[in-house]
Amino acid sequence: MEQKENVKQNKGGRNPKTNPSIHRHVFRLTDEENAQLLSLFEASGMSNKAKFIVAILFSKEIKAVKIDKGTADFYMRLTSLFGQFRAVGVNYNQVVKLLYSRFTEKKAAAFLFKLEKQTAEMANLCKKIIELTEEFNLNYLQK
C-alpha cells in the first residue's frame, strides 16, 4: 500500500485575515444615549456600526455630512434663475435682429429704447440678487 504524503489540499473559501477581530465587548445604553449614537452614526455616513464605534473609541477621523434643505433649495432656485437669465439673453438677441430686419430704422430705435429701459431694470434686479446671495453666504453658510 502506498503512503499518503502530507499534501495540503485546497479547501476553498476565504483567505484567512492576518489580524482578525476576535475580541467582543458588550455595553448597554439608555434610550437617549442610543438615539444620540444612532444620529451620530447616520450623520457619519458609515455603513457598519461596529467600525463606527471603533472609530469613535480610538479617535479616528469621523466625517459627518449635514445637508441643509433650505440651502439646497436656495441653490436649486438660484440655478434655475440663472438658466432663465440665459434664456432672456438669447431672446434679447433674437428680438434685436428681428427689429432691424422687420421694421424701419426709426421704429426699431423706438422699440430698442423701450427694450433698453427693461434691460436696465433687469440689471438692477440682478445686482439685488447678487447682494442677497452674498448676504446669504455670509450669514447662513458655515464652512
C-alpha positions as CSV (number, residue, x, y, z in Angstrom):
1,M,0.0,0.0,0.0
2,E,1.1,3.4,-0.7
3,Q,1.5,6.0,2.0
4,K,-0.3,9.3,1.6
5,E,2.0,12.2,1.5
6,N,1.2,15.2,3.7
7,V,0.0,17.4,0.9
8,K,-2.1,20.5,1.7
9,Q,-5.4,20.3,-0.1
10,N,-7.2,23.4,-1.3
11,K,-10.4,23.5,0.7
12,G,-11.6,26.7,-0.9
13,G,-13.3,29.6,0.8
14,R,-12.0,32.9,2.0
15,N,-8.4,33.6,2.7
16,P,-7.9,34.0,6.4
17,K,-7.4,37.5,7.8
18,T,-4.0,38.4,9.0
19,N,-5.3,40.2,12.1
20,P,-8.9,39.0,12.8
21,S,-11.2,40.8,15.2
22,I,-11.9,38.0,17.8
23,H,-12.5,40.0,21.0
24,R,-16.1,41.1,21.8
25,H,-17.3,43.7,24.1
26,V,-20.8,44.4,25.1
27,F,-22.2,47.6,26.6
28,R,-25.7,49.0,27.3
29,L,-27.1,52.4,26.5
30,T,-30.1,54.3,27.7
31,D,-32.8,55.4,25.2
32,E,-31.3,58.9,25.0
33,E,-27.7,57.6,24.6
34,N,-28.9,55.2,21.9
35,A,-30.7,57.9,20.0
36,Q,-27.6,60.1,20.1
37,L,-25.4,57.2,19.0
38,L,-27.7,56.4,16.1
39,S,-27.9,60.0,15.0
40,L,-24.1,60.3,15.0
41,F,-23.9,57.0,13.1
42,E,-26.4,58.2,10.4
43,A,-24.6,61.6,10.1
44,S,-21.2,59.8,9.6
45,G,-22.4,58.0,6.5
46,M,-20.5,54.8,7.5
47,S,-22.2,51.6,6.6
48,N,-21.0,49.5,9.6
49,K,-21.9,50.4,13.2
50,A,-19.1,48.3,14.7
51,K,-16.5,50.1,12.6
52,F,-18.1,53.4,13.5
53,I,-17.9,52.7,17.3
54,V,-14.3,51.6,16.9
55,A,-13.5,54.8,15.1
56,I,-15.1,56.8,17.9
57,L,-13.2,54.9,20.6
58,F,-9.8,55.2,19.1
59,S,-10.3,58.8,17.9
60,K,-10.1,58.1,14.2
61,E,-11.4,60.7,11.9
62,I,-15.2,60.6,11.5
63,K,-16.9,62.5,8.7
64,A,-20.3,63.9,9.4
65,V,-22.2,65.3,6.5
66,K,-25.2,67.5,7.2
67,I,-27.4,68.6,4.4
68,D,-29.4,71.7,4.9
69,K,-32.6,71.5,3.0
70,G,-33.1,75.3,2.9
71,T,-29.6,75.8,1.4
72,A,-30.1,73.1,-1.2
73,D,-33.5,74.6,-2.1
74,F,-31.9,78.1,-2.4
75,Y,-29.1,76.7,-4.6
76,M,-31.6,75.0,-6.9
77,R,-33.8,78.1,-7.3
78,L,-30.7,80.2,-7.9
79,T,-29.6,77.8,-10.6
80,S,-33.0,77.8,-12.3
81,L,-33.0,81.7,-12.1
82,F,-29.6,81.7,-13.8
83,G,-31.0,79.5,-16.6
84,Q,-33.9,81.9,-17.1
85,F,-31.4,84.8,-17.4
86,R,-29.6,83.0,-20.1
87,A,-32.8,82.3,-21.9
88,V,-33.7,86.0,-21.7
89,G,-30.3,86.9,-23.2
90,V,-30.9,84.6,-26.1
91,N,-34.4,86.0,-26.7
92,Y,-32.9,89.6,-26.4
93,N,-30.5,88.9,-29.3
94,Q,-33.3,87.4,-31.4
95,V,-35.6,90.4,-30.8
96,V,-32.8,92.9,-31.8
97,K,-32.2,91.0,-35.0
98,L,-35.9,90.9,-35.8
99,L,-36.4,94.6,-35.1
100,Y,-33.7,95.6,-37.6
101,S,-34.9,93.2,-40.2
102,R,-38.7,93.8,-40.0
103,F,-39.1,97.5,-39.1
104,T,-37.8,100.8,-40.3
105,E,-34.8,102.2,-38.6
106,K,-36.9,104.8,-36.7
107,K,-39.4,102.3,-35.4
108,A,-36.6,99.9,-34.5
109,A,-34.8,102.6,-32.5
110,A,-38.1,103.4,-30.6
111,F,-38.6,99.7,-29.7
112,L,-34.9,99.4,-28.7
113,F,-35.3,102.4,-26.4
114,K,-38.1,100.6,-24.5
115,L,-36.0,97.4,-24.5
116,E,-33.1,99.2,-23.0
117,K,-35.2,100.5,-20.1
118,Q,-36.4,97.0,-19.4
119,T,-32.8,95.7,-19.6
120,A,-31.7,98.4,-17.1
121,E,-34.4,97.2,-14.7
122,M,-33.3,93.6,-15.1
123,A,-29.6,94.7,-14.4
124,N,-30.7,96.3,-11.2
125,L,-32.6,93.2,-10.2
126,C,-29.6,91.1,-11.0
127,K,-27.5,93.3,-8.7
128,K,-30.0,92.8,-5.9
129,I,-29.9,89.0,-6.4
130,I,-26.1,89.1,-6.2
131,E,-26.3,91.2,-3.0
132,L,-28.8,88.8,-1.4
133,T,-26.7,85.8,-2.4
134,E,-23.6,87.3,-0.8
135,E,-25.6,88.1,2.3
136,F,-26.9,84.5,2.4
137,N,-23.3,83.1,2.1
138,L,-22.0,85.3,4.9
139,N,-24.9,84.8,7.3
140,Y,-26.1,81.2,6.7
141,L,-23.5,79.1,5.1
142,Q,-20.9,77.8,7.5
143,K,-17.7,76.4,6.2
